[in-house]
Amino acid sequence: MANIKTTLCGIELDSPFVLGSGPCGWDAEQLAACANNGCGAVVTKSITIKGAVNTTRHMIANGNLSLLNNEGGSDMPMTWWRDEQIKKAKALGVKTLIASVYGYGGLDETLEIAQMCEDAGADMIELVNGYTEAADLVDLLAALKKVITIPIITKVNGNWKDTEAIAQACDAAGADAITAIDSIGPTYRVNVATGQPLLGGSGYGYMTGAPILPIALRYVHDIAANTDKQIIGLGGVTNAEAALEMLMAGASCVGVCTAAIVKGPQVFKELTRGLSDLMDKYGYADIASVSRLSLKNSKLNEVSPADFVFEADKCVHCNRCVTTCAYRARTFDEAGNMHVDADRCRVCGLCFGECPKKAISIKG
């Protein structure tokens, strides 16, 4: 059975899954529910001194396990977290608690919040301070490293023009780990019945969930290729296969936020069991054997025409391979045998990607 225990910043985790900062980290009970369902570490909602003032309707469903939000972090003050919630979460069974610290208030406020979180018993700090630009993230990190003794993780965002460069600068400034990439945006949706924006306020928000997985994977891969820091890959992971992809792309741990909101904290039982089963299936013994694996296998070289393999016993004749072939290269005869027109086929790969039973593959 695969061993899915791992370490983050020198702290042992029972699983590589990390609850991303958001609604499921709004208080001690929710943090503990995620931890007790198999989450290796949990992150609080982002903390400010006075608490964020969030507009009503700051989160909407966007289909396909996706959400849009313009939430500004925890609406509870720092004292609530310091005096009650961090201690309570630890008492309820949270082994590793990461306090998300907003850096929007400037250096003095950020230092005050981080120090309060450390004093209250947080195991790590996650520093965040920009959705559209990194602002003074690197300077804040450097200042915090002089005072805070627990590990500091910096969260980098996929909306910046220079995400990879900022990640490298955080590495140089002493970040103990990096979280990437959280969300994509700004985005916008309209209520067709009223013509008003669906999200409160201006209507602009940020997209999370399944659709952003390929974007998150690319950033994680590129950051892993250019730094030696551990990475919490956050963005688009909603099932065990996506988690395995995230690890292989370069992550050391896998952040999960939207799936926990939509499916509840019990999703971590599903994810831990599913990841262990997948690793067993493909013969991977532990997290170290899959993390950063794609960096060692960075190119896929295939030639045309391809030698297709069709396993008739797996085929359920759903016809997806035929329907999605824009080149009209694939057909079935009356006996159910597949035929491929090599002159038409461009080996685009969509047919075997669409096959729900994996009945089509390329030899070699």
N, C-alpha and C positions, 0 to 999 in steps of 0.2 A: 504494500500500500504506500502511495506517494506521501512523502513528508512535506506538508505545506507550511510548517513553521518557518519563520524567517527572522531577520533582525532589521531594525530601522534605527539609525544613529546609535548603534550599540545596544539597543534595547530589544530583547527577544519578544516576538509577536507570535501568537498561536496560529495566525493565518496572515496572508499578505494583504488582506482587505482593510482599507482605511475609509471610514465614513467621511465623506467630503463635507466641508462646512456648509450648513444650510438648515432647513426646517427640522430635520431629524436630530439635529444637535442643539435644539432650542432650550432644553433644560436637562437636569440630571437624569430624570426617568427615561427620556428618549435616548440619551447617550448610553445609558446602561442597557436598555433594551437591545440596541444594536450590538454592543459588546457581548452581551450574554447570548446572542444568536450566532456568534462566530466571527464578528468583526475584530481584527487584530488590534486596531487602534481607532479612536474616535476623535473627531475635530469638532469643537464648539462652533456655534454661529459666531460670526465676526463681532468682536467686542469693541465698544467705544466707551468713553468716560460716562456720558449721559444716556446712551442708548440711541439707536437710530429712529428716525421718524419715517415710517414707511407708509406709502399711499395705500388705500384700500384697493383690492383687486390687483395685487402686485405679482400674481402668479397665475398663469393659465395653461391648460393642456394644449399641446400642439400636434397631437397624433403621433403614432409610431414611437411610443415610450419617450416622448419629448415634451419639454416644458419651456415656456418663456417666462422670464421674471425680471423685475426691476427693483428687487428687494435690496435694502441698504444694510443688511446685517441685523444683529440682535437689537430688539427694541427695549431691552432691559439694561439698566446701568451697570457699570463695572462693579460697583459695590455689591450688587446682587450675585454676580458671578463669584466675586472674591469671598464674600461672607457665607454664601450658601451653596451654590450649585457645583462648583468644582470639588469641594470637599464631599458633598453628598454623592456625586457621581462616583468618586473613588470608593466611598463606603458601600455603594450599591454593586460593586464588582468590576468597575472599569479599571483594567490593569494599566493601560496606556492612554492618557488623555493629552490631546494636543489643543492648546488654546489658540484660536484664531484672533490675531491682533490687527485691527485696522490702523494703517499708518497715515490716514488722511488728516489727522489733527496736528501734524508736525512732530518734531523730534521730542519735545518735552512730554507731550501727551502720550506718544507711542511708548516712550521709555517707562512712563508711569503705569500704563496698562500692562506692559510686559512684566514689569517687576511685581505688580500685584498678582498676576497669574502665576508667576514662579513661586511667590510666597504662599499662595493658596494651595499649592500642590500639583500644578500642571507639570507634566513630564517633558513637554516640548512646547515651543512657540511656532506658529505658522504666521509669517508676516505677509500681509497683503495690502496693496495701496493703489491699485489702478486697474480699471477695465479698458480704457481707451489708450492710456499711455502709462509707462512705468513710473513717471514722476521721479521722486527721490528715493525709490526703493533701495538702491544700492547704498546710498549714504546712510539711510536709516539702519540697514543691516549692519554696516560697519560700526555705527555708534552702539547698537544693541549688543554686539559681540564683546564690547569692552566692559559691559555691566552684567549681562545675563549669563548665568552659568549653565543653564540647561540648553539642549540643542535648539537651534533656530533653523526652521525650514522656510524658504522663500517661495511664494506662489507666483509663477509667471503666467501670463495670459496670452492666448492665441490671437488677440485683437491688436496687439502692438506691431509696429512696423519692424521692430528689431528684437523679437522674442528670444531668439537663440543667442544674440549678442548680450542681452541683459542676463540671461541664464549663466553665460560664461563670466560676466562681471560679478554676479552673485557668488559664483564658485570662487573667484579670486578674492572676494571680500570676506570669505570665511563661512558661507552658508554650509550648514551641516547636511542639508538635503534640499531638493527642489521639487515643488509640486507643479505639474503642467497638465492641462491648460485651463481647466475650469469650465469655460463657456465661450460661445461665439456670438458676436453681435457688433453694433446694435441691430436689432430686428424690429419688425413692425407687423401687426395684424389688425384687421378692420372688422367690426361687427356689421355684417351686410344688412341687417334689419334696421340699423340706426345710422350707419355711416360714421360712427364714433370709433376710436381705437378700442381694442379689446382690453389692453392693459391700462391700469389707472395712470393718472398723470399725463405725461406727454404721449404715452403709448409705446415708447421705445423700451426695449428689453433685451435680454440675452438668452440665447438658446442653449439648453442642456439636453442630455439624453442621447439615445441611439444614433440619430443622424450625424452627430459630430464625431463619432468614433474615428473615421479615417483621418480627420484633421488632427485630432489629438494624437493618434498613432504616429503621424508624420513628425509632429513637434517632439514627441518623446524620443523617437528614433534619432532625430537630428541633435537634440541636446545630449543624449547618451553618447553619440559619436564624438562629441566635442568636450565632454567633461567626464570626470571620474566619480562625480557625486551620485549618491542614491537618488532615484526619482520616484515620486508617487505619481503614477500615470492616472490623471483624473479627466474624464470626459468621454461619455458614450458607452461605458461598460454596463451592460444590462443582463449579461449571461456569462456562463463559465467560459465559453469559447472566446468571447471578446476579452475576458480577463487574461486568458492564456496568450492571446495576441498581444495584449498590452505588455505583459512581462517579456515576451520575445522581442518586442520592438525596442526594449531598453529599460523598462520600469523595474524597480526593485519591489515596489508595493503597488496595489491597485486601488485607486480611489473610486468610491461609489457614492453618488448622491441622489440622482433622479430615480434610479431603480428602487432605492430605499423609501423615497417619498411615495412613489406610485404603488409599490407592492408591500410596503411596510417593513419593519426591521427583520422579519422572518426571511427576507430575501437573502440574508447572509448565510442562513443554513443551506439554502439552495445553491448559493455560489460556492461555498466551501466544499460541499459534497460534490458538486459538478466539476470543480477544478481538480479535485483529487481523482475523480473517475477518469477525466480526460488525460491527466498525466499518467495514470496507470495504463490507459489504452495505448498511448504513444511511447510508453517506456521511459518516462522521465522520473527520476527518483526523488528530486527535491526542487525547491525554487531556484537554487543556484544553477541548476542544469538547464533551466529555461530562460532565465533573465538574460537579456541582451543577445539571445541566440541569433536573431535575424541580422545582427551586425557582423556575424561571422559568415552568414549566408546571404550577402547583400544583393546578389543578382540572380535573376531567373532567365536563363537562356534557352529559348525554344525556337524551333525552325518550322517553316512551312514548306510543303504540306506536312501536317502532323499525322502521326500514326495513332488514331483514336482506338480506345478500348471500350467496347460496349458490353456490359454484363446484363444479359437479358433477364436473368432471374431476379435482379433487383428492380427492373423497370416496372412501373405501374401504369404506363401509357397515359400519363397526364398531359402529354403533348407540349409541355412547356419548352422543350428544346427546339421543337419545330416552330412554335409561335414566335419565340423571341429571336429566331434566326432571320435577321433582316436581309441576308444574302440568299435565302431560300435554298440552302445547301443540304438541309437535313430532312429526310422523309422516312416514314414507316410503310412497309408493304402490308398486304392483307394478313400475312402470317405473323406480323408483329416484329419483323426483322428491320433493323435500322440501316439506312443507306445514306452515305455522305458523298456529295458531289465535290470532288477535290478541286475542280476548276472554280467553283463558286466559293468554297470555304476560305475564309481569311484567318482562321485560327484566332478569332477574337477572344475565345474562352468563355463567352457568356453561356453557352449551352451547358457546359458541365458545372458552371457556377449556379445556374438556375435549377439544375436537377435535384429534386428534394431527396432522392434516394442514393445519390452519388453513383449512378449506374454508368456514367460516362467519365472517362479520364483520358489522359494522353500518356502513351507508353514512354517509359524512360524517366 
